[in-house]
Amino acid sequence: MSDQQQAPVTDEFPESPFRTTGTDHITIWGSNEEDTLAFYRDLLGMRLVLRQPNLDDPSQTHLFFDTGDGRILTFFVSDDRPSARGVRGGVGAVHHLCFSVDPERYEEVMDALDEAGHHYNVFDRGIFHSIYTKDNNGLVIELSTDKYDIPDDRRAEVLATTQRIREEDGADYAKDEHMAAALEELGMDATPYDLPDASSGVGGVN
């Protein structure tokens, strides 16, 4: 698709019959309750806020976790389903889930994963930092932290401005300097958090 055919990137709302107001919840086919609690509650620190039968299939249990900002992640679990570390893919499959972590506790997150025996990779993704690990079922979990303090109500504006500056620079992806320039243009603080050095992890992208 040529640049002229690509859909514009903008913080303006599209012309649509209605629009969503946010993410309410995401539901995953889980394994069993014990392993699910061990990873999402006991390691990632998500509060288990509701447990009830799966209303479509009461033989299963429906677990509700608060991911940290009131957004909910839920699992259908059953004690007769063992965790499965297999890799899944293909059209329609979930590639990964990403959760935010506090930049000031970023290294503590890595220490906790080490202690729990979860392998992980750390990447500097240009405009944010990410830790990649896997849950008890082999689902890729990204733990992301912002490089800059960006208010939620201005995130779309910052990202769209970063995109414009990135395109003007001719870069293949948004980098730290593009977001810093966007923040300065928008009159926002462009002081980065102190995060560890890491490779970008990109392949074939400059």
C-alpha positions in Angstrom: 0.0 0.0 0.0 1.5 3.4 -1.0 1.8 6.3 1.3 -1.1 8.0 -0.5 -3.4 5.0 0.2 -2.5 4.5 3.8 -5.1 5.5 6.4 -4.1 8.8 8.2 -2.7 8.5 11.7 -4.4 11.2 13.8 -5.7 12.0 17.3 -9.0 13.1 15.7 -12.0 10.8 16.1 -13.1 9.1 12.9 -16.5 9.7 11.2 -18.3 6.6 12.5 -21.8 5.9 13.7 -20.6 5.6 17.3 -17.3 5.2 19.1 -16.1 3.1 22.0 -15.4 4.7 25.3 -12.5 2.4 26.4 -11.6 -1.2 27.0 -14.0 -2.8 29.5 -12.4 -6.3 29.6 -10.6 -9.0 27.7 -11.4 -12.7 28.3 -9.0 -15.5 27.8 -9.6 -19.3 27.6 -7.5 -20.2 30.7 -6.3 -23.5 32.1 -6.9 -24.1 35.8 -7.5 -21.6 38.6 -4.4 -22.5 40.7 -1.9 -21.8 37.9 -3.8 -18.7 36.7 -3.7 -17.2 40.2 0.0 -18.0 40.6 0.9 -16.0 37.5 -1.6 -13.1 37.4 -2.3 -12.6 41.1 0.8 -13.8 42.9 3.5 -12.7 40.3 2.0 -9.8 38.4 0.1 -8.4 41.4 -3.4 -8.2 39.9 -6.2 -8.3 42.4 -8.8 -11.1 42.0 -12.0 -9.0 42.2 -14.7 -11.4 41.1 -15.2 -15.2 40.8 -18.4 -16.7 39.5 -19.5 -19.5 37.1 -19.1 -18.9 33.4 -22.7 -17.9 32.6 -22.5 -19.7 29.2 -21.1 -22.9 30.7 -21.4 -23.2 34.5 -19.0 -26.1 34.6 -16.2 -23.5 34.2 -15.2 -20.8 36.6 -14.9 -17.2 35.5 -12.1 -15.2 37.2 -12.0 -11.4 37.0 -8.7 -9.5 37.7 -8.1 -5.8 38.0 -5.1 -5.1 35.8 -4.2 -2.0 37.9 -6.4 0.9 36.5 -9.9 -0.6 36.8 -9.6 -2.4 33.4 -10.5 -6.0 33.8 -8.8 -9.2 32.4 -10.9 -12.4 32.8 -10.3 -16.1 32.4 -12.5 -19.1 31.9 -10.8 -21.8 33.9 -11.5 -25.5 34.9 -9.6 -27.7 37.3 -9.4 -30.5 34.7 -7.3 -28.3 32.3 -3.5 -28.4 32.8 -1.5 -25.4 31.8 0.0 -25.7 28.4 3.3 -24.0 27.4 2.7 -24.5 23.7 3.0 -21.6 21.2 -0.1 -20.6 19.4 -0.5 -18.4 16.3 -2.4 -17.7 13.1 -5.0 -15.3 12.0 -7.5 -14.5 14.8 -5.2 -15.6 17.5 -4.0 -13.3 20.3 -0.4 -12.4 19.7 0.3 -11.0 23.2 -1.1 -9.0 26.1 0.6 -5.9 27.3 0.3 -4.5 30.8 1.8 -1.3 32.2 4.4 -1.3 35.0 5.8 1.6 37.1 9.0 2.9 35.5 10.5 3.4 39.0 10.0 -0.3 39.8 11.1 -1.6 36.3 14.2 -3.4 37.6 12.2 -4.9 40.5 9.9 -6.4 37.9 12.9 -8.2 36.3 14.1 -9.4 39.7 10.7 -10.8 40.5 10.6 -12.7 37.2 14.0 -14.1 37.9 13.0 -15.2 41.3 9.8 -16.9 39.9 11.8 -18.7 37.2 10.2 -16.9 34.3 12.6 -16.2 31.4 12.2 -12.8 29.8 13.7 -10.4 27.2 14.1 -6.7 27.6 13.9 -4.2 24.7 14.1 -0.5 24.2 11.2 -0.1 21.7 12.0 3.5 20.9 9.2 5.3 22.6 8.8 2.8 25.5 10.6 0.0 27.2 9.3 -3.6 27.3 9.9 -6.8 29.2 8.6 -9.9 27.4 7.8 -13.1 29.2 5.2 -15.9 29.0 2.4 -16.9 31.3 1.5 -20.5 32.5 0.0 -21.3 29.1 2.7 -19.9 26.9 0.8 -16.7 26.1 3.3 -13.9 25.5 3.0 -11.2 28.2 4.6 -7.8 27.6 5.2 -5.5 30.6 5.7 -2.1 29.2 6.7 1.2 30.8 6.7 4.7 29.4 9.9 6.6 28.9 8.1 9.9 29.7 5.3 10.9 32.0 2.3 11.2 29.6 -1.2 11.9 31.0 -3.8 9.4 29.7 -6.0 12.2 28.3 -3.1 13.4 26.1 -1.7 10.1 25.0 -3.4 10.0 21.6 -2.2 13.6 20.9 1.4 12.7 21.9 1.4 9.6 19.8 -0.1 11.2 16.7 2.4 14.1 16.9 5.3 11.6 17.4 4.0 9.8 14.2 4.1 13.0 12.2 7.6 13.8 13.3 8.8 10.3 12.6 7.4 10.5 9.1 9.1 13.8 8.5 12.4 12.3 9.7 12.0 9.4 7.3 12.5 6.8 10.1 11.0 3.4 9.8 9.6 3.5 13.4 9.0 5.9 16.2 12.1 6.5 18.3 13.0 8.3 21.5 14.0 11.5 19.8 10.7 11.7 17.9 8.6 11.5 21.1 10.9 13.9 22.9 10.4 16.4 20.1 6.6 15.8 20.2 6.5 16.5 23.9 8.5 19.7 23.5 6.2 20.8 20.6 3.2 20.2 22.8 4.7 22.1 25.7 5.0 19.0 27.9 7.9 17.7 30.1 10.4 15.8 28.0 12.5 14.5 30.9 12.9 10.8 30.5 12.7 8.2 33.3 16.0 6.5 34.2 15.6 3.1 32.5 18.3 0.5 31.7 20.0 0.3 28.4 18.6 -2.4 26.1 18.7 -3.3 22.4 15.7 -2.5 20.2 15.1 -6.1 19.4 13.9 -5.1 15.9 14.8 -7.2 12.8 15.2 -5.5 9.4 13.8 -2.2 10.6 16.0 1.0 10.9 
